[in-house]
Amino acid sequence: MINPEGIANIINDDSFKEAMDELIKTHINMLIHSDVDDKVAREICYMRITTVNEIMAHLQGIADGKKIEDNKWEI
């Protein structure tokens, strides 16, 4: 069972946020500095950035699900 509160704690942790931001920045820099003709390397950078963003969105959805569930009872 996934604990939404635990997920919320992780994604709100400053060190975790900084690590994810650095990971994305690293791949953006790799993309920017890659050779225009190196389509494979550019595609890999793009896929990695997209993957990190999708993981973060999924985790945020789990954390928000708990908030939504809690707010249902306040109506």
Secondary structure, 3 states (H helix, E strand, C coil): CCCHHHHHHHHCCHHHHHHHHHHHHHHHHHHHCCCCCCHHHHHHHHHHHHHHHHHHHHHHHHHHHHHHHHHHCCC
